[in-house]
Amino acid sequence: MNSLPCGRTTEDVLMNLDESADLHELQCRWCHAERQRLKDQNGFITQLLQSSTPEHHPEAFSQRILGEIADHSPFQRMWDVQEAGTGLAKRVSSLDLIKAIRAVFSESTTSQLNYTEIKATDTQIPHLNWRVQCHVSMAGDSSVQVIEQQVLGFIRDAISPLISWNELVVNLAIEDIHGQAIESLTLREKN
C-alpha cells in the first residue's frame, strides 16, 4: 500500500475507481494523478486482454490473466457483526463501512475526510467495539471543538444503521486545508 502525500493511499483511490471522484480527489493533485494512473493501467490491461487472446482457448487465457490480476488487488477485511435493525449476524467488509462514513462526510461544509480506516477491537463475535482512524481537513472558519463533535457524530450516523456497536473509539487527526496537522486526539463514545 503506497501512501500519497495528502494522507490517502493508493488503495483508497483504487477502491473508488469505478465511482466518480469525491471532492478531495477532484481538488488533490496527488489523488487525481493516482486515479489517472490507475485508469490508464486498467485500460492497458483491458487492451492487452482483448488484443492477445489466443484463438483456440480465449476463455482459459482470459481467466488465467484475470486471476493473476485479482491476486494483486487489495485485501478487504471482513467482519462478523450484528445487523443494527434486526440483530441478525452478518458479514460486512471494511470497505462497506468506510464508504458509509465517506458518504456522511460528503455532506459537510466545515470538514473534509481525507483518510479513514476502521477495525474491530474486540475478540468476541459479533464484533461490538470499533476503532476508527480519521484524517480530517478543517475549514478556516471552523474550530477544533466543532470538528471533534461533528466527526464523532458523522461516524456514529454512518455506522449505526449498518451495525450494532457498544464502544466507538476515534483516533482523529485534524489538519488545515493545506494538510498541516493542527491537533491529534482520541474520542470515545459508548452506545
KATACOR-V104679 format. One record per residue. N is the residue number from 1. RES is the residue in three letters. OMEGA is omega in degrees with one decimal (none if undefined). D_CENTER is the distance of its C-alpha to the mean C-alpha in whole Angstrom. Layout:
BEGIN
n: [N & N]
res: [RES & RES]
omega: [OMEGA & OMEGA]
d_center: [D_CENTER & D_CENTER]
END
This chain:
BEGIN
n: [1 & 2 & 3 & 4 & 5 & 6 & 7 & 8 & 9 & 10 & 11 & 12 & 13 & 14 & 15 & 16 & 17 & 18 & 19 & 20 & 21 & 22 & 23 & 24 & 25 & 26 & 27 & 28 & 29 & 30 & 31 & 32 & 33 & 34 & 35 & 36 & 37 & 38 & 39 & 40 & 41 & 42 & 43 & 44 & 45 & 46 & 47 & 48 & 49 & 50 & 51 & 52 & 53 & 54 & 55 & 56 & 57 & 58 & 59 & 60 & 61 & 62 & 63 & 64 & 65 & 66 & 67 & 68 & 69 & 70 & 71 & 72 & 73 & 74 & 75 & 76 & 77 & 78 & 79 & 80 & 81 & 82 & 83 & 84 & 85 & 86 & 87 & 88 & 89 & 90 & 91 & 92 & 93 & 94 & 95 & 96 & 97 & 98 & 99 & 100 & 101 & 102 & 103 & 104 & 105 & 106 & 107 & 108 & 109 & 110 & 111 & 112 & 113 & 114 & 115 & 116 & 117 & 118 & 119 & 120 & 121 & 122 & 123 & 124 & 125 & 126 & 127 & 128 & 129 & 130 & 131 & 132 & 133 & 134 & 135 & 136 & 137 & 138 & 139 & 140 & 141 & 142 & 143 & 144 & 145 & 146 & 147 & 148 & 149 & 150 & 151 & 152 & 153 & 154 & 155 & 156 & 157 & 158 & 159 & 160 & 161 & 162 & 163 & 164 & 165 & 166 & 167 & 168 & 169 & 170 & 171 & 172 & 173 & 174 & 175 & 176 & 177 & 178 & 179 & 180 & 181 & 182 & 183 & 184 & 185 & 186 & 187 & 188 & 189 & 190 & 191]
res: [MET & ASN & SER & LEU & PRO & CYS & GLY & ARG & THR & THR & GLU & ASP & VAL & LEU & MET & ASN & LEU & ASP & GLU & SER & ALA & ASP & LEU & HIS & GLU & LEU & GLN & CYS & ARG & TRP & CYS & HIS & ALA & GLU & ARG & GLN & ARG & LEU & LYS & ASP & GLN & ASN & GLY & PHE & ILE & THR & GLN & LEU & LEU & GLN & SER & SER & THR & PRO & GLU & HIS & HIS & PRO & GLU & ALA & PHE & SER & GLN & ARG & ILE & LEU & GLY & GLU & ILE & ALA & ASP & HIS & SER & PRO & PHE & GLN & ARG & MET & TRP & ASP & VAL & GLN & GLU & ALA & GLY & THR & GLY & LEU & ALA & LYS & ARG & VAL & SER & SER & LEU & ASP & LEU & ILE & LYS & ALA & ILE & ARG & ALA & VAL & PHE & SER & GLU & SER & THR & THR & SER & GLN & LEU & ASN & TYR & THR & GLU & ILE & LYS & ALA & THR & ASP & THR & GLN & ILE & PRO & HIS & LEU & ASN & TRP & ARG & VAL & GLN & CYS & HIS & VAL & SER & MET & ALA & GLY & ASP & SER & SER & VAL & GLN & VAL & ILE & GLU & GLN & GLN & VAL & LEU & GLY & PHE & ILE & ARG & ASP & ALA & ILE & SER & PRO & LEU & ILE & SER & TRP & ASN & GLU & LEU & VAL & VAL & ASN & LEU & ALA & ILE & GLU & ASP & ILE & HIS & GLY & GLN & ALA & ILE & GLU & SER & LEU & THR & LEU & ARG & GLU & LYS & ASN]
omega: [179.4 & 177.1 & 176.1 & -178.3 & -178.4 & -179.5 & 175.8 & 178.5 & 175.1 & 179.3 & 178.0 & -179.7 & -178.7 & -177.9 & -179.3 & -174.0 & -178.6 & 178.5 & 177.5 & -178.3 & 176.3 & -176.3 & -179.7 & -178.1 & 177.3 & -176.2 & -174.5 & -177.6 & -179.0 & 178.6 & 178.7 & 179.7 & 179.5 & 177.3 & -179.9 & 179.0 & -179.9 & 177.8 & 176.7 & 179.2 & 178.8 & 177.5 & 179.2 & 180.0 & 178.2 & 179.2 & 178.7 & 178.6 & -177.7 & -174.6 & -173.9 & 179.4 & 178.7 & -177.7 & -173.3 & -176.6 & -176.2 & -177.9 & -178.7 & 179.6 & -179.4 & -179.9 & 179.0 & -179.9 & 179.7 & 176.1 & 177.5 & 178.2 & -179.4 & 178.5 & -178.3 & -180.0 & -177.8 & 179.8 & 176.0 & -180.0 & 176.9 & -178.4 & 172.7 & -174.7 & 174.5 & -179.3 & -173.7 & -174.4 & -172.8 & -176.4 & 179.5 & 177.3 & 175.1 & 177.1 & 178.5 & -179.7 & 174.3 & -178.4 & 178.6 & 179.4 & 179.6 & 177.7 & 178.3 & 178.5 & 179.0 & -179.5 & 179.6 & 179.5 & -176.4 & -179.5 & -176.8 & 175.4 & -178.2 & 179.5 & 179.1 & 179.0 & 179.7 & -177.0 & 173.2 & 179.0 & -179.4 & 175.7 & 176.6 & -179.2 & 178.9 & -179.2 & -180.0 & 177.1 & 3.1 & -179.6 & -179.0 & 179.5 & -171.5 & 173.8 & 179.2 & 174.2 & -177.6 & 167.5 & -173.1 & 172.2 & -176.7 & 175.6 & -176.2 & -176.9 & 178.8 & 178.3 & -179.0 & -178.7 & 178.6 & -179.1 & 178.0 & -177.8 & 179.7 & -176.9 & 179.0 & 177.7 & 179.2 & -177.9 & 177.4 & -179.9 & -177.7 & -173.9 & -176.7 & 177.2 & -175.3 & -172.8 & 170.8 & 179.7 & 177.1 & -177.7 & 179.0 & 176.9 & -178.9 & 171.6 & -170.8 & 171.5 & 179.9 & -178.5 & 172.8 & -175.2 & 178.8 & 178.0 & 177.9 & -177.7 & 175.7 & -177.4 & 173.1 & -179.0 & 178.1 & 178.9 & 179.3 & 175.1 & 175.5 & -179.8 & none]
d_center: [13 & 14 & 13 & 14 & 17 & 14 & 12 & 9 & 9 & 11 & 8 & 6 & 9 & 10 & 7 & 8 & 12 & 14 & 13 & 14 & 13 & 12 & 14 & 13 & 13 & 16 & 18 & 16 & 19 & 17 & 13 & 16 & 18 & 15 & 15 & 18 & 19 & 17 & 18 & 22 & 21 & 20 & 23 & 25 & 25 & 25 & 29 & 29 & 29 & 31 & 34 & 34 & 35 & 38 & 40 & 41 & 38 & 35 & 33 & 33 & 33 & 30 & 28 & 29 & 27 & 24 & 24 & 24 & 21 & 19 & 20 & 18 & 15 & 12 & 12 & 10 & 12 & 14 & 15 & 18 & 18 & 21 & 20 & 21 & 23 & 25 & 25 & 25 & 23 & 20 & 17 & 13 & 10 & 8 & 6 & 8 & 8 & 4 & 6 & 9 & 8 & 7 & 10 & 12 & 12 & 13 & 16 & 17 & 20 & 20 & 16 & 13 & 10 & 9 & 7 & 6 & 6 & 8 & 12 & 15 & 18 & 21 & 23 & 24 & 23 & 22 & 19 & 20 & 19 & 15 & 14 & 11 & 11 & 10 & 12 & 13 & 16 & 19 & 21 & 25 & 26 & 24 & 25 & 23 & 24 & 23 & 20 & 20 & 21 & 18 & 15 & 17 & 18 & 14 & 13 & 16 & 16 & 13 & 13 & 17 & 18 & 16 & 17 & 20 & 19 & 22 & 20 & 17 & 17 & 15 & 15 & 15 & 16 & 17 & 18 & 20 & 20 & 21 & 18 & 21 & 20 & 22 & 22 & 20 & 20 & 19 & 20 & 21 & 21 & 23 & 23]
END
